[in-house]
Amino acid sequence: MSDINNNNNTNETEDEYEKYCYLCRRPESTAGPFISLPNNIHICNECMQKSFDSFNNGSMQFIDLSKMPNINMSQFMPFDDIPKSQKVKKRKKKEEKPEEIPLTLETIPAPHKIKAMLDEYVVGQEYAKKAISVAVYNHYKRVITNSMDDIEIEKSNMLMLGPTGCGKTYLVKTIARLLNVPLAITDATTLTEAGYIGDDVESILSKLLAVADNDVEKAERGIVFIDEIDKIAKKKETHSRDVSGESVQQGLLKILEGADVEVPVGSGSKNAMTPMTTMNTRNILFICGGAFPEIETIIKQRLNKQSSMGFLADLKDKYDNESNIIKEVTTDDLREFGMIPEFIGRLPVLFTLDALDKDMYIKILKEPKNAILKQYQKLLALDEVDLKFDDSAYAAIADLAMQKKTGARALRAIIEKFMLDIMYEIPRDDSIGRVTITGDYINGTGAPIIELRGADL
């Protein structure tokens, strides 16, 4: 009976934990299917092929073990030498993804439909939503038709500017979630000139290829969003080599316009051990975004050049209190900021996002489908507690967010702070049925209104 139990335990262990290649020590999930040999030896196909190649090339030197007496092979082959504490449990099988609907002119969502989907998640920024909806729609049509008679349609790469926290990245992330097109979001801050520590510009395409499940054809009709593009501006008054500024802009030129690029597969950098593939970027739409801090100063200087003496002169501080002065940006301002003309020329669609005011903060709290306050209401609903916010609470949260000057990102920090005690106390008291957050509680001068379950809710 004990032998039977031991065999059952062994089988359960084999089924529960991954097998490892005896030669390269990679698990089955990484190395692929194994070839099983007697004595619990498992070898992956790659190592087995290398062994056969060694035999064929004559590079394997054989030892005649029969001439070596009294050798116990079990001393040299610990077949199951990996302890259980170092083994990885097998992953549960994921549900198969539904088949993707082939992209045709009939299945492309029209710009107004794309914008309607964005309206459910993104508050305000009407012009930006309209511009990005049209760009994505035209990108679909361009990829599908490829050409229209003798007229070749050029792609319209985009550059979006806006203060921090106004929703640039969130806008693109929402499009990625709503539309059936490969979309990679990457950051320009890690990019450096080839040969220096950091990511090469080709790593941008590597991420897009990974999003497309290493399907080159699928990736070649995708969209790439490069965030923090202002961080690769030319460095001013520096005597050292500008490896993360102008040189990165130069490296991006051929990728933005369209070229055959050697891309590392599954890695952000090129080396001898990384497989490479060729991608054509002619049909890839690039959207760049950045906050461009201090560009407002450049814009004000340009607008104030008309200032002079006399009754009709403009005042020097005329634009100091203008919150959306960035809307006046031109390509000349971007050149002054440090973007080279060749780079700006490859991003023909230029638009800005509005800075958030108090009304927009309140709408962000109330209206989006996945608004942060709705998330907390859902969390408390799982404890059968009704969470409410009165108008004074919305106004108080918006006032605090405006003081922080970090855009919509400030909202979560503020809400996390005042919701901490509520989320801590409610699960310990089953009698609570409703909690109403007030402006006094947000400002620290009062307490939330708590109603018990027996009361008329």
C-alpha positions, 0 to 999 in steps of 0.5 A: 500500500505504501508503494501505491501511495508513493506512486500517487504522490509522485504522479500528483507532483509531476502533474502539478509542477513543471518539468525541467530540461535536464541539460539547459534547466529551462521549464517546459513553459519556456522551452516547449514540449519535452522528449521524455527518456527513462529514469525521469530524464526530460530534454527539450527539442533544442538541446536534443537537436544540438546533441544530434548536431554534435554527433553529425559534426564529429565534435562529440568525443566518446568515452568507452564506459565499459572499460571503466570498472565499478562505475555507478552511473546513479552517482553521476546522473541525479535525475531529479536533482531539482528540489521541490522548493525550486520548482514552478507550479504549472499555470492554469490554461487561459481561455482562448481569445475570441477570433478577431474580426478581419478588418475591412472598410465595412467594419471600420468604426467611423470617427463619430463612433470612436469619439462616442466611445471615448466620451464614455471614459474621457471628460472634455478635450473635445478637439483632441478626441476628434483629432485622434478619432479621425487619425485612427479612422484614416489609418485603418483606411490607409492600411486596408486600401494601401493605395487609391489608384495612382494616389498614395495616401501619406500617413499623418503622424501626430504630436499632442501637447498638454500640461501634466495630468490632462489625459494624454496617455489616458486618451491613447490607453482608452483607444487601445482598449476600445479598438482592435488594433495593435497599439504599443505605449512606450516612453522616450525617457529611456531612449539613447543613441545606439551604443550607449546604455539605454534602449535603442530607438528600435525598442519601440518597434520591439514593444509593438511586435510583442503586443502583436504576439510577434506577428510582423504583418499585424504589427506593421499596421499598428499604432505607437504612442511615444510618451514624454517626447519632450524629454528628447529635446536638444540639451542647451549649453552642454559640452558633453555628447547629447546621447539622449537628446538630438541624437535620439530625434535623428534616430527616430526620423527614418522610423517615423517616415517609413523604412525597413528596420531591423528589430530585436524580437523579445528584447529591447536591445540588439546583441548576438544572442537576440533573434532579429526580424525586419519590420516596415514602418510605412503603415505604422501610425506614430502618436507622440505626446509630451507636457513640454514644461516651460514652453509657455514661457517661449510662447509668451515671449513670442506673443509679447514681441509686439509690446512697446511704449504708448497707449496701444502697447501690450502689457508684459504680464498680459498672458501671465494668468492665461491657463491655456496659453499652450493652445497658441503653440507653433512649430517655431516654439517647438524649435526654440524648445529643442525639437529639430525641424526634421523631427517636427516635419514628420509629425504634421498633425499638431494639437493641444489638450486643455488644462483642467479647470474646476468644472472639469475636475468635478466631471472627471469625478462624476461622469466617466464610466470607470470614474474613481468614485464609482470604483469605491462605490462598487467596492463598498457595494460588495460589503452591501454599503451605499456610498454617496457624495454630496455636491460640497464633497465634489467641490472640495476634492476639485479645489484640493486637486487644483492646488496640487497642480498635477492634473487628474493624477491628484484626484486619486491621491486625495480620495485615497487619503480620505477613504482610508478610514472609511474602508478600514472601519466599514467591514468591522461593523455590519450595521452600517448601511450608507455613508455620505461624504461631505465637503467638511469631511474632505476639508478635515472640519467634519465627519461623514454621515453614517446611516444604519441598515434599519433606517429608511435609506 
